[in-house]
C-alpha cells in the first residue's frame, strides 16, 4: 500500500481513538502497562538481550530476576523501563527534544560503563569500554547482511551532526511541513546514520521515534523481535536511498498499535493469550503455590486479600460486562452484599458501600465471611413482547479458617480455591472473566435466536 494511504489509515484510526478519549483511568493504566511490557521486551531483545518476555514481565512488575541470565541484561531492562516511563511522563508537557535529553535517555538505558565487543576499522573484533550519556570517542561500525561494513559518523563529526539533527527537528516542528509519522521515521533514520553512542543506539532511536509519535497523540510503535530482519532490511534499503520501505514498515506497525489501543479503549482484552511463556509462568506459579504457607485467616489478612484480589476481580468484571449493556433495555450490576460476623457472633448483612466505608476506618476491621457481586440485565432489545433476562452472580466464600473460594453461578465454571496466603493473579482473574463472557455470549445468542424464531 502506498505511504499516503497508510498514513490516511493511521489518521482515521487515531481519530476513532480520539473519540473514545479520555479513557477510564484504570483501563488506560492497564493498556499502557501492556504496551510498556511489549516495548521493553522487544526493543531490548532486538539488541541481543537474553531475557524472555516472561522474565522481562516478572522483573518489571515484581522485581524478580531470572536465574542464569547476565546481570547486565537485567540492568538493560530496568534502565530501559526507567527511560520509557520518564519519556511517557515528559511527553505530556512541553519538554523540548534536545541533545541533553537524548544523552539522558542513553544514560538511563545503559546505567554504567561496561566492556563490549566491537569491530575495528579494518574489520577485526576487539573489546572497548562503552561510556554512558556521552558521545562516542571511537569509530563504531556495523556489518550489513551483504557482508559490507557500514560506516557511521566519525567521533569527530558526531557533535556537529547531532546539532544538525536537533535543528532539523525544530525546523520541521515550526514549519509543520512534514507529517508527524514521517517526522518520526526520519528522526529514527537520521539518528541511526549518526550512531552517536558506543552502544544502545537502536534503543534510543526507537525511543525518539515514539517520543515524536506520542507527542502527536499516536500510540508507540512496537518493533517486535520476530520482525528484526524486516526492520534491518528496511533500514538497509534506506541506506541505499529508499526511505519509502522504512516509512512503510513503521506506518504498518503503527497501524497495528492503533488497532490494539482501540481494542483496549473499548474494554477488550489486548494481552497475547497464546503466549506460551505466560503458560510457563502459570506452571511455575502452580508449583510455587504447593509450597504456600497455610495461614489462618485474620481481619487484616482478609482486608489485604480484598484489596489485592477481590476488588480487582470485581473491577475487571464490571469493566468487561459493560459490553452486554447495549443488548438490553435495563441493566443493574454491582456489589450485592457483604456478610459480616458481628462482635456478638451474630451474622448480619450490609451494603457493599457501607462495608468499604467501615473497613477503611482500619480501627474496627469487619470480619467478613462472604462477598457477593451481581449482574442483571432485562428486556432484550428487538425481541417484541418476550421478556428475556440475563443474570449471574459471583460469590466469595470466606467461612473456612485456612482457605477461600470464588464461585460463579454457572455449573460449567469450576470454583477457584485459594489459601489465605495466596492472591488471585491477574491471569486467573482474566481467565475467570473469559469463561463468564463465553457463557453469557452463548446465552444471548440463544435468546436472540429464540426471539427471531418466535417473532
N, C-alpha and C positions, 0 to 999 in steps of 0.2 A: 504494500500500500504506500502511495506517495507520502512524503513527510507532511505536507499541508493537511492531508486528510487525517493523518494520525493525530496531529495537533488539534484539529477540529473535534475529533472524537474525544480526546482527553479533556478539552474545554467543556464539552457537553456533559461529560461525567462529573466534572468539577462543579458545574452549575447545578446539577442534580444534587450533589453532596452539599452545596451551599444552602439549598432549600431546607435541608434537614438540620442545619446548624442553628443555634448552639445545641450540641448533643447533651444528653443526660451525663452528669459528672462521673458517675460510676461506670456507665457504658463507655465513655470516652477514655477513662483510665484503663479499662480492660483492652480496648483497641490499641492504645499506644504501648501498653506493656507487651502485647504480641508483636507489634512492629519493632520494638526495641530488641526483643529476643532474636527475631529474624535478622535484623540489621547487624547486631553484634556477632552472631554466629557466622553468617555468610561472608561478611566483609573480612573477618579475621581468617576464616577458613580458606578463602581465596589466596591469602598470603602465606599459607602453609601452617596455620595454627592447627594443632592436633586435637583440640577439644571437640567432642561430638556436640550435637545440638543439645542432647540431654545433659551433658556435663556443663555446657555453657549456661543452660537454664538453671541448674542447681547452684552454680557459682553466683550468678547474678541475683537470683531470688532468695537464696538461702545461705550464701557464703560458703558452700561446701566445695572442697577441692577434689580433683579426680586423682586416684592413686596411679602412680606410674607415668604421669604426664609431666613434661618440663615445667618448672616453676615459672620460667619466662613466659610460657604460653598462658598461664593463669594471669600474670601481670598484664599481658596484652589485652585480654578480655575485660579485666577490671578497669584498666585505663581507657579502653575504647568506650566502655559503658559510661564512664565519668564524662568523657568528652562529648558523647552523644547527648547525655542529659543536660549538660551545660549548653550545648547548641540548641536543644529544644527550648530551653529557658530563654536564652538571649534573642532567639528569633522572634519572640513575642513583642520585643521592644524595637527600638531604632538603633540597635547595636551595629556599628559600621564594620564592613569587611575590610580589614587592614592586614598588613604583613604581620603585625604583632598578634592579631587574632589568630592567624594561621600558625604562627610559631607556638602559641599557647595550646592550640589543638594538638599539635605534634608532641609537645611535652606531656600533655595528659595521656596520650595514647601509649607512648613508649616508657614513661616513668623515669628511667635512669639509663645511663650509658651501658653498652654491652658490646661484646665481640661478635662479629658476623663474617661469614664467608663472602668474598667479593671477587669480581673479575677485573683483573688489571688491564691497562690499555692494550697490552699485547695478547689478551685472551687467556691469561693464566689465572688459576684460582689462588686466593690469598685470604688472610683474615685482617680485619681492621675494626677499630672502635666506631660504634655508632653513637654520635652525640645527639642529645635530645633538645629540641627547641632552638637549634642552631642550623644555619645553612651549611651544606657540605663543604669540606676543605680538600676533598679528594674527588677525582672523577668517579662517576658511577654509571655503569652501562648495563644493558640487558641483552641477552641472547634471544633473538627472534626465532620464530618457528622455521624460518627459512635457513637458519644456521648463521645468519649475519648478526653482527654486533651493532646495536643501535646506540648511538652516542647522544646523550642528553647534554644540556647546557653545562659548560665547564664551571668549576668553582668560581673562577674569576668573573664569568658572565652572569652568574646566578643573581646577585643583588640587583643589578640593573634590570634583568629580565623579570624579576618579581615585582619591582616597582612599576614596570610597564604593564604587567598583568593587572595590578590594582587600578592603575589609571584607565586601562581598557574597560574594566568592570564599572568604574564610576561613570565613565562617559556613556556606557550603554544604559545605566540607570537614569541618567539625566535626559538623554535623548529619547529613551523608550523606543528605540528603532529596531529592537530585536526581541522576539517573543521570549518570555521567561524560560520556557523549556529549552529553547535554543541557546539562551544565555547560559543556562546550567550545563548544557552539553559542551559548549565551547570553553567554559571555565575549567571543566574537568580536563578536557583535552590539552588546553594551553598549559595547565599546571603540570600535567604528566610529561609534556615535552620538555619542561624545565627540570623536573625531578630535583627539587631544591634540597632535599634532605638525604642523609645517608641511608635511611630506611623508613618505612611507613608512608611512602608517597601515595600508594594506591588507596590506603585507608583515608588519608587526608583528602585526596581528590574526591572520593565518594562522599565525604562529609561536606565538602564545599559544594558539590553538585546538589546535595539535598538541602543545604542551607539556603540556596537560591530558590529551589522549588518550594520549600516550606514558607519562606518569606512571602511568596506569592499565593499561598493558600493551597498548594498541592501537597499530597502525602509524599513520603520519601520513596525513592526508587530502591528496591532491594535487588541487588545483583546476586543471584544465587550461585553457590559454588558449582552446581551442576551446569551452569551456563558460562563457566570460566573460559572455556575455549572460544565460544562465540564472542564473548566480551573482548578477549585479547585479539581475536581476529579482526573485529570491528575497529579496534584501536590501530592495528597494523594497516588496515585499509585507509584509515585517516592519515597515517604517516605517508601514505602514497598519494595524498591529496584528495581522498574520497571521504569527506566528513559525513556524507549522507548516510553511509552504513552505520556509523556510530550513533548518529542522530536517530535513526530508525530503531536501533537496538534500545536506546534509552527511552524513547517515546513508547515503544511497545511494553516495556517493563513498567513505565509509569501508568499506563492504562490498566495493567494488572493490579497495581497498588490501589488505584482509584476504585476498581471493581471490588476489591477486598474491603476497602474502607467503607464503601457504600453498604456492603452486606453487614458490616459491623454496626453502622449507623442505623440500620433497620432492625437491629436486635438479633441478627443471625449469628451463628457460631462461626468464627473465622479461624479456629485452630485447625491444624492439619491432623485429622483423626487417623489417617493411615500411616502416621509416622511411627515406624517400628521401634524407634529409640524411646518413644514415650511408653510403649508397651514394656520395654526393658525396665524402665524406671518403675512402672507399676509392679513388675515382678519383684524387683529389689525391695520395693516398699512392703509387699506382702510378706517377704521373708523376714524383714525387719520387724513387722508387726507381731510375728510369732514370739519374739523376744520382748514385746512391750510389757512393762510392769503392770501387775494387777493392783490397781489403786482403788480404795473405797471412796465413794463419792462424798464430796463436801459442798457446802454452799458456794465457796469460792471456785471450786473446780467446775461446778455446773455453770456458773456465770462465765467462766473462761470459755467453755465449750459453746455457750450461747453466742459469744462474741466472734469466735474464730470458725465456727462450724454451722450452728443452727441458723443464725441470722443471715450469713452469706448464702445458705441454701434457699431460704425464703426469698431473698432479694433476687437470686437468679431465676427462680420460678416465676416471681412477679414480672420480671423483665421479659422472659420468653413467652409466658402465657398470654401477654397482651396481643399476640398475633391472632388469637382466636376471637378477640372482642368484635372485630368487624363482621363476623358471621351472624351475630345475634343482636336483637334489639336491646337487650338489657344484660348487664354483667355486674357481678359483685364478687370481688375476691380480696382476701386479706386475712389477717390473723383472726382466729376463731376464739381461742381462749388460752388461758394458762391455768392448769390445775395445780393448786398450791397446798402445802401442808402447813397449817397454822401452828402457832406455838403450842396450842392446846392439843394438837394431834388431829384435829378435825380437818377434813378436806374441804376446800372451797374453790370456786372458780371466779376469776376476774378477767376483765378485758385485757387484751394484749398490751394496749397502750398504758393501762394502769400498772400492769406488771413491769413494763420497762421503766416507768417513772419511779416505781418503788425500788426496783433493782438498782437504778442509777444512783440512789441515795447512798449505796455502799455500806451504810451504817447498820441496816437491818435487811440483809440479803434474804429474799424469799427462798424457801426450799420448794422448788417446783418439780412436780412429778410427771407432768405431761404438757406438751405444747401442741396446739392444733392450728392448721392453716388451711383455709377452704377456698376453692374456686367454683364459681357458679355462673352459668350463662343460661339465658332463656329467650325463647322467641326467635327461632332460626329464620333469617330473612328469606323472603320469597318462597315461603312454604305454605302459603294460603292460610287456612284456618287451623292447621296442625300445630300443636304446641310442643315443639321439641325443646328439650333441655340438655345441658351438658354440665357435669359437675364431678369434682373429685376433691379429696382432702388428703393432707399429709399429717401424719401423727408421729410425734417423737415421744417415745415412752422412756421414762427415767425412773421407774419404780425399783429396778434392780439395784443392788448395792454396788456392783462392780462393772456393769455394762449398760449401754443404752441401745435403743433400736429405732430405726426410721422405717416407717411403713407408708405405702400409698394404697389408696382404696381400689386397687386393681389386682386381682389374683395373679395376673401374668407377671407382675413386677415383684421380685422377691424382696423380703425385708433386708435391711442393712443393719448388721450388728457391730458394735464397737465397744472397746473398753473405754472407761472414762479418761484414761491417759492418752487415747488416740483421737486425732481430729478427723474430720471428713475432708479429704483432699479436694482441690479444685477439679481434678479429673473425675473423681467419684461424684461430685455434685453435677457436673456436666453429663455424665453417663446416666444418672438418675433422671435428669430433665429430658434427655433424649428419649429415654424409654417412655416417659409420660407423654411427650409430644407425639411419638409414634402412635400410641394408643388413642390419644384424643383425635388425631387426624383420621384414624380408622373409623371412629365413632361418627365424626362429622361427615365423612364420605358416605357412610351408610344412611345417615339422616337425609342428606341431600338426595341420594338415590331414591329413598323411600318417598320423599316429597314429590319428586318428579313422576314416579310411578303412579302415585295416588292423586297427582294434580290434574 
